[in-house]
Amino acid sequence: MRLIRISQSLLLASLIITGSISVPGIAQDSPQRTFVESFQKLIAEKDVDGAVKLVDETTDVQPEFLAQYRMQLGSLLLREKRGDDAAAQWEKALEVAYGNLEDGSNSRAIGLIIPNATMMLRQVQPEKAEQWIEKSLSTLEAKLDTDKLSDLHVSYAQLMRTKLNTPNKEAAEQAKNKLLEFVAKCEKLYANQSDPKANAKTMIDLWNDLLAVSDEKESQPLFDKLQTLAQSQLKESPSVPVFASYTMAVSSFVSRNARTAPDLAGDTLNSAMAFIESIESEDANFNRVRENFAKNAERMSKSIESARALVKMIGQPAPAIDPLEWVNGEPETLESLKGKVVLLDFWAVWCGPCIQTFPHLKHLDAEYGPKGLTIIGVTRQYNFSWDEATSNASRSKDPVSLEDEMAMLEKFIAKYELTHRTMLTPENSKMQSEYLVTGIPHVALLDKQGMVRLVKIGSGSKNAEEIEAMVKTLLEE
């Protein structure tokens, strides 16, 4: 399943829903407070259908408020593999947001529901999502103020971003160029304002959206512009909205560079933290955002250190493999594979991004297997069995024997028609830690002498292209 980047407003809503933060600005005895507390209780009890019924039957809370919770419900339903029910929730949220848009009673939160809901809807009903995208773009474009920035400009940019998610590279490039042109026009609108405070957050959010789709060369100068504006505004006045957008931008920039450029990510994070700690504010909401960012910074620091360790692996002898059982092929050792290029793919049956890489792995095996590439999947016991009703792997509440888990793995591999062998590691295996596996899919590419030459974490076309390019290089050596 493709990972979706949630907007700041919807992220805030999800934190409220899950109880991670309090609900500011809502009176204790208000209908909204009663609704939120009831909703939280149902979600905590994992009663998603009860939460759906609560949202559908609540009449004393504004539909705009409920729409944000429908977004969360859609995600929960999709996680339960109830795609049609998830789509229904997203469409109901879209109907409210679009109705407000047509009436002109738009708010930032509702405006951002449109691009986020269409991105989510695209996962299960792509044609319907495209209809909403085109209709909303047309309506938004007619309502954009040509003289000054507004929240609608952010909504429009985010909706334009959804058009980049297409396998058609030419169409994606055209969509990106249109987005670049749009943000450039927004920059001119912002520069022509007499008051630099006005709509500073809007400009920061626009750059933040562009940052998410920019390449490595574009991202650094773009982030520098964003950071300069955000820090200048925060020095003058510690605004919570600007601060939230700034910390989101720092997190995005650091996270995207943590694995490929850990030194840059580390320097950026340390510099941002020093600035953030220097801001004096007694605002509880401001300090709550600061505390949440500090916790996130700790996690990012660990990722950066892990990435630095991965960089040190390159050019070193590959750690030993540790098979307990083999599926879909004969046993192998690294010694027996000397003279071959070896691709180790760490994965799991429950991992959506891992499954996304299967077509590319099959392509690599078919294209380069005869030329000297050996692919080995690496997984371990996760207490999954095979569900004949759904023809899929299913996590079991009861202990699953090794024999049953192996049978499940054989059926899972057959379902996806994987052509390469997979090994199951023992429970006490050190292989995952020695290969520094902190997230999956995790690929380690070894040359003919058994040296680690490339490590990639995650799915996506960029990783796939870099892996294939290195496979070609190693086969030619």
ZADRENBA-431117 format. One line per field, with one value per residue (C-alpha): residue number from 1; x, y, z. Coordinates in nm, 2 decimals, padded with zeros to 4 digits. Each point is the difference from the previous one (the first is absolute). Layout:
BEGIN
lumtor: c(NUM | ...)
east: c(X | ...)
north: c(Y | ...)
up: c(Z | ...)
! end
This chain:
BEGIN
lumtor: c(1 | 2 | 3 | 4 | 5 | 6 | 7 | 8 | 9 | 10 | 11 | 12 | 13 | 14 | 15 | 16 | 17 | 18 | 19 | 20 | 21 | 22 | 23 | 24 | 25 | 26 | 27 | 28 | 29 | 30 | 31 | 32 | 33 | 34 | 35 | 36 | 37 | 38 | 39 | 40 | 41 | 42 | 43 | 44 | 45 | 46 | 47 | 48 | 49 | 50 | 51 | 52 | 53 | 54 | 55 | 56 | 57 | 58 | 59 | 60 | 61 | 62 | 63 | 64 | 65 | 66 | 67 | 68 | 69 | 70 | 71 | 72 | 73 | 74 | 75 | 76 | 77 | 78 | 79 | 80 | 81 | 82 | 83 | 84 | 85 | 86 | 87 | 88 | 89 | 90 | 91 | 92 | 93 | 94 | 95 | 96 | 97 | 98 | 99 | 100 | 101 | 102 | 103 | 104 | 105 | 106 | 107 | 108 | 109 | 110 | 111 | 112 | 113 | 114 | 115 | 116 | 117 | 118 | 119 | 120 | 121 | 122 | 123 | 124 | 125 | 126 | 127 | 128 | 129 | 130 | 131 | 132 | 133 | 134 | 135 | 136 | 137 | 138 | 139 | 140 | 141 | 142 | 143 | 144 | 145 | 146 | 147 | 148 | 149 | 150 | 151 | 152 | 153 | 154 | 155 | 156 | 157 | 158 | 159 | 160 | 161 | 162 | 163 | 164 | 165 | 166 | 167 | 168 | 169 | 170 | 171 | 172 | 173 | 174 | 175 | 176 | 177 | 178 | 179 | 180 | 181 | 182 | 183 | 184 | 185 | 186 | 187 | 188 | 189 | 190 | 191 | 192 | 193 | 194 | 195 | 196 | 197 | 198 | 199 | 200 | 201 | 202 | 203 | 204 | 205 | 206 | 207 | 208 | 209 | 210 | 211 | 212 | 213 | 214 | 215 | 216 | 217 | 218 | 219 | 220 | 221 | 222 | 223 | 224 | 225 | 226 | 227 | 228 | 229 | 230 | 231 | 232 | 233 | 234 | 235 | 236 | 237 | 238 | 239 | 240 | 241 | 242 | 243 | 244 | 245 | 246 | 247 | 248 | 249 | 250 | 251 | 252 | 253 | 254 | 255 | 256 | 257 | 258 | 259 | 260 | 261 | 262 | 263 | 264 | 265 | 266 | 267 | 268 | 269 | 270 | 271 | 272 | 273 | 274 | 275 | 276 | 277 | 278 | 279 | 280 | 281 | 282 | 283 | 284 | 285 | 286 | 287 | 288 | 289 | 290 | 291 | 292 | 293 | 294 | 295 | 296 | 297 | 298 | 299 | 300 | 301 | 302 | 303 | 304 | 305 | 306 | 307 | 308 | 309 | 310 | 311 | 312 | 313 | 314 | 315 | 316 | 317 | 318 | 319 | 320 | 321 | 322 | 323 | 324 | 325 | 326 | 327 | 328 | 329 | 330 | 331 | 332 | 333 | 334 | 335 | 336 | 337 | 338 | 339 | 340 | 341 | 342 | 343 | 344 | 345 | 346 | 347 | 348 | 349 | 350 | 351 | 352 | 353 | 354 | 355 | 356 | 357 | 358 | 359 | 360 | 361 | 362 | 363 | 364 | 365 | 366 | 367 | 368 | 369 | 370 | 371 | 372 | 373 | 374 | 375 | 376 | 377 | 378 | 379 | 380 | 381 | 382 | 383 | 384 | 385 | 386 | 387 | 388 | 389 | 390 | 391 | 392 | 393 | 394 | 395 | 396 | 397 | 398 | 399 | 400 | 401 | 402 | 403 | 404 | 405 | 406 | 407 | 408 | 409 | 410 | 411 | 412 | 413 | 414 | 415 | 416 | 417 | 418 | 419 | 420 | 421 | 422 | 423 | 424 | 425 | 426 | 427 | 428 | 429 | 430 | 431 | 432 | 433 | 434 | 435 | 436 | 437 | 438 | 439 | 440 | 441 | 442 | 443 | 444 | 445 | 446 | 447 | 448 | 449 | 450 | 451 | 452 | 453 | 454 | 455 | 456 | 457 | 458 | 459 | 460 | 461 | 462 | 463 | 464 | 465 | 466 | 467 | 468 | 469 | 470 | 471 | 472 | 473 | 474 | 475 | 476 | 477)
east: c(00.00 | 00.14 | 00.09 | -00.20 | 00.14 | -00.27 | -00.03 | 00.08 | -00.37 | -00.11 | 00.30 | -00.11 | -00.35 | 00.13 | 00.20 | -00.31 | -00.19 | 00.26 | 00.02 | 00.36 | -00.07 | -00.29 | -00.27 | 00.07 | -00.28 | -00.28 | -00.21 | -00.03 | -00.38 | -00.02 | -00.15 | 00.34 | 00.17 | -00.26 | 00.04 | 00.38 | 00.00 | -00.25 | 00.19 | 00.33 | -00.16 | -00.13 | 00.33 | 00.18 | -00.24 | 00.07 | -00.37 | 00.04 | -00.37 | -00.11 | 00.21 | -00.16 | -00.35 | 00.09 | 00.12 | -00.30 | -00.25 | 00.15 | -00.21 | 00.10 | 00.36 | 00.09 | 00.05 | 00.34 | 00.12 | -00.13 | 00.17 | 00.34 | -00.09 | -00.14 | 00.35 | 00.14 | -00.28 | 00.08 | 00.36 | -00.10 | -00.25 | 00.26 | 00.24 | -00.27 | -00.01 | -00.35 | 00.08 | -00.36 | -00.09 | 00.31 | -00.08 | -00.35 | 00.14 | 00.25 | -00.28 | -00.22 | 00.28 | 00.06 | -00.37 | 00.01 | 00.33 | -00.10 | -00.34 | 00.18 | 00.23 | -00.28 | -00.17 | 00.31 | 00.00 | 00.35 | 00.23 | 00.36 | -00.09 | -00.30 | 00.20 | 00.27 | -00.24 | -00.06 | 00.36 | 00.06 | -00.33 | 00.05 | 00.35 | -00.14 | -00.30 | 00.24 | 00.13 | -00.34 | -00.20 | 00.24 | -00.25 | -00.23 | 00.29 | 00.10 | -00.35 | 00.02 | 00.35 | -00.10 | -00.33 | 00.17 | 00.29 | -00.24 | -00.21 | 00.31 | 00.16 | -00.31 | 00.01 | 00.37 | 00.07 | 00.24 | 00.12 | 00.09 | 00.07 | -00.26 | -00.05 | -00.15 | 00.34 | 00.13 | -00.30 | 00.05 | 00.37 | -00.07 | -00.26 | 00.23 | 00.26 | -00.24 | 00.04 | 00.37 | -00.09 | -00.02 | 00.22 | 00.00 | 00.34 | -00.09 | -00.33 | 00.17 | 00.26 | -00.26 | -00.20 | 00.32 | 00.08 | -00.35 | 00.04 | 00.34 | -00.15 | -00.30 | 00.23 | 00.22 | -00.31 | -00.09 | 00.35 | -00.06 | -00.33 | 00.17 | 00.29 | -00.24 | -00.17 | 00.08 | -00.02 | 00.25 | -00.20 | -00.31 | -00.03 | 00.35 | -00.13 | -00.18 | 00.33 | 00.18 | -00.26 | 00.02 | 00.38 | -00.05 | -00.23 | 00.25 | 00.28 | -00.18 | 00.03 | 00.33 | 00.32 | 00.32 | 00.14 | -00.32 | -00.07 | 00.29 | -00.05 | -00.38 | 00.04 | 00.25 | -00.27 | -00.26 | 00.22 | 00.11 | -00.36 | -00.12 | 00.28 | -00.03 | -00.37 | 00.05 | 00.28 | -00.25 | -00.30 | -00.02 | -00.31 | -00.14 | -00.12 | 00.34 | 00.19 | -00.21 | 00.07 | 00.37 | 00.05 | -00.19 | 00.23 | 00.31 | -00.13 | -00.07 | 00.34 | 00.19 | -00.19 | 00.05 | 00.37 | 00.06 | 00.08 | 00.18 | 00.17 | 00.02 | 00.26 | -00.22 | -00.30 | 00.18 | 00.14 | -00.35 | -00.17 | 00.26 | -00.02 | -00.38 | -00.01 | 00.24 | -00.23 | -00.32 | 00.14 | 00.10 | -00.36 | -00.16 | -00.38 | -00.24 | -00.27 | -00.11 | -00.08 | 00.33 | 00.19 | -00.20 | 00.10 | 00.36 | -00.02 | -00.14 | 00.27 | 00.27 | -00.13 | -00.01 | 00.36 | 00.11 | -00.14 | 00.15 | 00.34 | -00.01 | -00.08 | 00.29 | 00.24 | -00.13 | 00.05 | 00.36 | 00.06 | -00.15 | 00.24 | 00.29 | -00.12 | 00.06 | 00.32 | 00.02 | -00.04 | -00.37 | -00.10 | -00.08 | -00.35 | -00.19 | -00.26 | -00.23 | -00.22 | -00.02 | -00.30 | -00.03 | 00.36 | 00.30 | 00.22 | 00.29 | 00.30 | 00.18 | 00.31 | -00.18 | -00.13 | 00.35 | 00.02 | -00.37 | -00.16 | -00.23 | -00.31 | -00.12 | -00.36 | -00.12 | -00.38 | -00.31 | -00.34 | -00.18 | 00.21 | -00.19 | 00.30 | 00.19 | -00.28 | 00.02 | 00.36 | -00.10 | -00.05 | 00.34 | 00.17 | -00.16 | 00.12 | 00.36 | -00.01 | -00.12 | 00.23 | 00.32 | -00.03 | 00.14 | 00.29 | 00.12 | -00.25 | -00.13 | -00.29 | -00.06 | -00.30 | 00.06 | -00.29 | -00.08 | -00.28 | -00.28 | -00.26 | -00.20 | -00.21 | -00.18 | -00.37 | -00.17 | -00.31 | 00.20 | 00.29 | 00.24 | 00.24 | -00.17 | 00.15 | -00.11 | -00.10 | 00.12 | 00.36 | 00.08 | 00.24 | 00.30 | -00.15 | -00.33 | 00.19 | 00.21 | -00.32 | -00.14 | 00.32 | -00.01 | -00.36 | 00.08 | 00.30 | -00.21 | -00.28 | 00.24 | 00.18 | 00.35 | 00.28 | 00.28 | 00.08 | -00.08 | 00.17 | -00.16 | 00.23 | -00.01 | -00.14 | 00.34 | 00.15 | 00.24 | -00.03 | -00.25 | 00.21 | 00.32 | -00.14 | -00.14 | -00.36 | -00.22 | -00.28 | -00.12 | 00.03 | 00.38 | 00.23 | 00.37 | 00.18 | 00.32 | 00.27 | 00.16 | 00.26 | -00.27 | 00.05 | -00.30 | -00.03 | -00.35 | -00.26 | -00.35 | -00.30 | -00.36 | -00.19 | -00.05 | 00.12 | 00.31 | 00.13 | -00.09 | 00.19 | 00.31 | 00.00 | -00.03 | 00.28 | 00.23 | -00.09 | 00.11 | 00.32 | 00.09 | -00.07 | 00.23 | 00.29)
north: c(00.00 | 00.34 | 00.22 | 00.32 | 00.33 | 00.15 | 00.37 | 00.18 | 00.07 | -00.36 | -00.12 | 00.22 | -00.14 | -00.36 | 00.08 | 00.14 | -00.31 | -00.24 | 00.19 | 00.10 | 00.36 | 00.19 | 00.17 | 00.37 | 00.26 | -00.25 | 00.06 | -00.29 | -00.02 | 00.06 | -00.25 | -00.01 | -00.10 | -00.27 | -00.13 | -00.01 | -00.18 | -00.26 | -00.04 | -00.05 | -00.27 | -00.19 | 00.01 | -00.11 | -00.30 | -00.06 | 00.04 | 00.16 | -00.08 | 00.17 | 00.30 | 00.01 | -00.01 | 00.28 | 00.23 | -00.09 | 00.06 | 00.32 | 00.30 | 00.26 | 00.04 | 00.18 | -00.22 | 00.17 | -00.12 | -00.35 | -00.01 | -00.01 | -00.31 | -00.16 | 00.03 | -00.20 | -00.26 | -00.05 | -00.08 | -00.24 | -00.18 | -00.03 | -00.16 | -00.26 | -00.06 | 00.15 | 00.22 | 00.08 | 00.11 | 00.21 | 00.16 | 00.08 | 00.19 | 00.20 | 00.09 | 00.12 | 00.22 | 00.12 | 00.09 | 00.22 | 00.17 | 00.05 | 00.14 | 00.26 | 00.08 | 00.08 | 00.21 | 00.19 | -00.10 | -00.16 | -00.06 | -00.13 | -00.34 | -00.05 | 00.12 | -00.25 | -00.29 | 00.02 | -00.08 | -00.25 | -00.18 | -00.04 | -00.13 | -00.26 | -00.08 | -00.06 | -00.32 | -00.18 | 00.19 | 00.18 | 00.10 | 00.16 | 00.18 | 00.15 | 00.13 | 00.18 | 00.13 | 00.16 | 00.14 | 00.15 | 00.14 | 00.18 | 00.14 | 00.10 | 00.17 | 00.22 | 00.11 | 00.08 | 00.36 | 00.14 | 00.29 | -00.17 | -00.34 | -00.19 | -00.35 | -00.10 | 00.03 | -00.27 | -00.22 | 00.05 | -00.09 | -00.31 | -00.11 | 00.06 | -00.22 | -00.30 | 00.01 | -00.09 | -00.34 | -00.17 | -00.27 | 00.21 | 00.18 | 00.26 | 00.09 | 00.01 | 00.24 | 00.23 | 00.00 | 00.09 | 00.29 | 00.14 | -00.02 | 00.18 | 00.27 | 00.04 | 00.03 | 00.25 | 00.22 | -00.04 | 00.12 | 00.32 | 00.06 | -00.04 | 00.23 | 00.27 | 00.01 | 00.31 | -00.20 | -00.30 | -00.15 | -00.04 | -00.34 | -00.10 | -00.34 | -00.05 | 00.06 | -00.24 | -00.26 | 00.04 | -00.05 | -00.30 | -00.16 | 00.07 | -00.14 | -00.34 | -00.04 | 00.17 | -00.19 | 00.02 | 00.30 | 00.20 | -00.09 | 00.17 | 00.36 | -00.05 | -00.10 | 00.29 | 00.25 | -00.16 | -00.01 | 00.36 | 00.13 | -00.22 | 00.09 | 00.37 | -00.02 | -00.20 | 00.23 | 00.29 | -00.19 | -00.37 | -00.08 | -00.35 | -00.05 | 00.11 | -00.21 | -00.31 | 00.05 | 00.06 | -00.31 | -00.20 | 00.12 | -00.08 | -00.35 | -00.05 | 00.13 | -00.19 | -00.33 | 00.00 | 00.06 | -00.22 | -00.32 | 00.15 | 00.30 | -00.06 | 00.28 | 00.26 | -00.13 | 00.00 | 00.36 | 00.12 | -00.16 | 00.13 | 00.36 | -00.01 | -00.13 | 00.27 | 00.26 | -00.16 | -00.02 | 00.37 | 00.12 | 00.12 | -00.06 | -00.06 | -00.11 | -00.36 | -00.09 | 00.13 | -00.20 | -00.31 | 00.02 | 00.05 | -00.31 | -00.21 | 00.11 | -00.08 | -00.35 | -00.03 | 00.14 | -00.28 | -00.26 | 00.18 | 00.01 | -00.38 | -00.04 | 00.23 | -00.20 | -00.32 | 00.15 | 00.09 | -00.36 | -00.12 | 00.23 | -00.16 | -00.35 | 00.09 | -00.16 | -00.24 | -00.38 | -00.10 | -00.15 | -00.37 | -00.12 | -00.21 | -00.22 | -00.22 | -00.12 | 00.07 | 00.06 | 00.01 | -00.11 | -00.20 | 00.10 | 00.23 | 00.15 | 00.32 | -00.21 | -00.20 | 00.32 | 00.15 | 00.12 | 00.09 | 00.33 | -00.05 | 00.20 | -00.06 | 00.12 | 00.03 | -00.01 | -00.13 | -00.13 | 00.29 | 00.27 | 00.19 | 00.19 | -00.34 | -00.14 | 00.31 | -00.10 | -00.35 | 00.09 | 00.16 | -00.29 | -00.24 | 00.23 | 00.00 | -00.38 | -00.05 | 00.26 | -00.05 | -00.35 | -00.16 | 00.25 | -00.07 | 00.16 | -00.21 | 00.15 | -00.13 | 00.11 | 00.01 | -00.02 | -00.14 | -00.15 | 00.26 | -00.25 | 00.01 | -00.28 | -00.04 | 00.11 | -00.21 | 00.23 | 00.31 | -00.18 | 00.20 | -00.01 | 00.08 | 00.08 | -00.26 | 00.05 | -00.35 | -00.12 | -00.11 | -00.30 | 00.03 | -00.26 | 00.20 | 00.33 | -00.16 | -00.13 | 00.35 | 00.14 | -00.24 | 00.09 | 00.37 | -00.02 | -00.20 | 00.25 | 00.28 | -00.23 | 00.09 | -00.17 | 00.04 | -00.21 | 00.13 | -00.10 | 00.01 | 00.10 | -00.16 | 00.19 | 00.08 | 00.10 | 00.30 | 00.04 | 00.29 | 00.20 | -00.08 | 00.13 | 00.30 | -00.06 | 00.27 | 00.01 | -00.22 | -00.06 | 00.02 | -00.10 | -00.08 | -00.05 | -00.20 | -00.01 | -00.32 | 00.01 | 00.01 | 00.37 | 00.23 | 00.25 | 00.15 | 00.02 | 00.13 | 00.02 | 00.04 | -00.04 | 00.25 | 00.06 | 00.19 | -00.29 | -00.25 | 00.20 | 00.03 | -00.37 | -00.10 | 00.24 | -00.15 | -00.36 | 00.09 | 00.15 | -00.29 | -00.26 | 00.18 | 00.01)
up: c(00.00 | -00.09 | 00.28 | 00.01 | 00.14 | 00.22 | 00.02 | 00.32 | 00.07 | -00.05 | 00.20 | 00.28 | -00.03 | 00.02 | 00.31 | 00.16 | -00.10 | 00.14 | 00.32 | -00.05 | 00.07 | 00.16 | -00.19 | 00.03 | -00.04 | 00.07 | 00.32 | 00.24 | -00.02 | -00.38 | -00.25 | -00.17 | 00.32 | 00.06 | -00.35 | 00.01 | 00.34 | -00.13 | -00.33 | 00.19 | 00.22 | -00.30 | -00.18 | 00.32 | 00.01 | -00.37 | -00.08 | -00.34 | -00.10 | 00.32 | -00.08 | -00.35 | 00.15 | 00.25 | -00.28 | -00.22 | 00.28 | 00.16 | -00.09 | 00.25 | -00.13 | -00.33 | -00.30 | -00.06 | 00.34 | -00.06 | -00.34 | 00.15 | 00.20 | -00.31 | -00.14 | 00.30 | -00.03 | -00.37 | 00.10 | 00.27 | -00.23 | -00.27 | 00.25 | 00.06 | -00.38 | -00.03 | -00.31 | -00.10 | 00.36 | 00.01 | -00.33 | 00.13 | 00.29 | -00.21 | -00.25 | 00.28 | 00.12 | -00.36 | -00.04 | 00.31 | -00.09 | -00.36 | 00.10 | 00.23 | -00.28 | -00.24 | 00.27 | 00.07 | 00.37 | -00.02 | 00.29 | -00.01 | 00.15 | -00.24 | -00.30 | 00.07 | 00.02 | -00.37 | -00.11 | 00.28 | -00.05 | -00.37 | 00.05 | 00.24 | -00.22 | -00.29 | 00.18 | -00.04 | -00.26 | -00.23 | -00.26 | 00.25 | 00.16 | -00.33 | -00.05 | 00.34 | -00.08 | -00.33 | 00.13 | 00.31 | -00.20 | -00.23 | 00.29 | 00.19 | -00.29 | -00.06 | 00.37 | 00.03 | 00.08 | -00.26 | 00.22 | 00.33 | 00.15 | 00.19 | 00.15 | -00.34 | -00.16 | 00.23 | -00.07 | -00.37 | 00.01 | 00.21 | -00.25 | -00.29 | 00.18 | -00.02 | -00.38 | 00.04 | 00.13 | -00.34 | -00.16 | -00.32 | 00.04 | -00.26 | 00.16 | 00.34 | -00.13 | -00.16 | 00.33 | 00.19 | -00.24 | 00.05 | 00.37 | -00.02 | -00.21 | 00.24 | 00.31 | -00.18 | -00.06 | 00.36 | 00.10 | -00.21 | 00.17 | 00.34 | -00.10 | -00.10 | 00.34 | 00.21 | 00.32 | 00.01 | 00.29 | -00.21 | -00.14 | 00.10 | 00.11 | -00.33 | -00.19 | 00.24 | -00.06 | -00.38 | 00.02 | 00.22 | -00.25 | -00.28 | 00.22 | 00.01 | -00.37 | -00.07 | -00.10 | 00.20 | -00.19 | 00.04 | 00.36 | 00.17 | -00.13 | 00.04 | 00.37 | 00.06 | -00.13 | 00.22 | 00.31 | -00.05 | -00.01 | 00.28 | 00.24 | -00.07 | 00.08 | 00.31 | 00.13 | -00.03 | 00.14 | 00.11 | -00.20 | 00.06 | -00.36 | -00.15 | 00.25 | -00.08 | -00.37 | 00.06 | 00.21 | -00.26 | -00.27 | 00.21 | 00.07 | -00.37 | -00.12 | 00.26 | -00.05 | -00.38 | 00.04 | 00.31 | -00.20 | -00.31 | 00.16 | 00.37 | 00.06 | -00.17 | 00.19 | 00.34 | -00.05 | -00.11 | 00.30 | 00.25 | -00.14 | 00.01 | 00.36 | 00.12 | -00.16 | 00.14 | 00.35 | -00.01 | -00.06 | 00.32 | 00.03 | 00.28 | -00.24 | 00.10 | -00.36 | -00.12 | 00.25 | -00.07 | -00.36 | 00.11 | 00.23 | -00.27 | -00.24 | 00.25 | 00.03 | -00.38 | -00.01 | 00.23 | -00.24 | -00.30 | 00.17 | 00.05 | -00.37 | -00.10 | 00.22 | -00.16 | -00.35 | 00.09 | 00.11 | -00.33 | -00.19 | 00.18 | -00.12 | -00.36 | -00.12 | 00.30 | -00.01 | 00.03 | 00.33 | 00.00 | -00.09 | 00.25 | -00.16 | 00.20 | -00.29 | -00.37 | -00.23 | -00.38 | -00.06 | 00.11 | 00.30 | -00.06 | 00.19 | -00.07 | -00.07 | -00.27 | -00.15 | -00.05 | -00.36 | 00.00 | 00.07 | 00.30 | 00.09 | 00.35 | 00.05 | 00.36 | 00.00 | 00.18 | -00.11 | 00.19 | -00.17 | -00.27 | -00.14 | -00.02 | -00.21 | -00.23 | -00.08 | -00.12 | -00.37 | -00.01 | 00.17 | -00.25 | -00.28 | 00.14 | 00.03 | -00.35 | -00.16 | 00.20 | 00.15 | -00.31 | 00.00 | 00.36 | 00.25 | 00.29 | 00.20 | 00.35 | 00.20 | 00.38 | 00.25 | 00.34 | 00.20 | 00.07 | 00.12 | -00.32 | -00.15 | -00.33 | -00.01 | -00.27 | 00.00 | -00.10 | -00.18 | 00.20 | 00.30 | 00.33 | 00.34 | 00.26 | 00.36 | 00.08 | -00.04 | -00.36 | -00.04 | -00.23 | -00.23 | -00.03 | -00.05 | -00.27 | -00.17 | 00.01 | -00.15 | -00.29 | -00.08 | 00.03 | -00.23 | -00.25 | 00.01 | -00.11 | -00.24 | 00.14 | -00.18 | 00.24 | 00.31 | 00.36 | 00.33 | 00.34 | 00.28 | 00.35 | 00.29 | 00.15 | -00.33 | 00.00 | -00.38 | 00.01 | 00.26 | -00.18 | -00.33 | 00.20 | -00.10 | 00.16 | -00.26 | -00.28 | -00.29 | 00.05 | -00.28 | 00.03 | -00.33 | 00.00 | -00.27 | -00.14 | 00.28 | 00.27 | 00.09 | 00.08 | -00.28 | 00.05 | 00.27 | -00.07 | 00.24 | -00.12 | -00.32 | -00.28 | -00.36 | 00.10 | 00.22 | -00.27 | -00.27 | 00.23 | 00.08 | -00.36 | -00.11 | 00.27 | -00.10 | -00.36 | 00.12 | 00.23 | -00.27 | -00.24 | 00.25)
! end
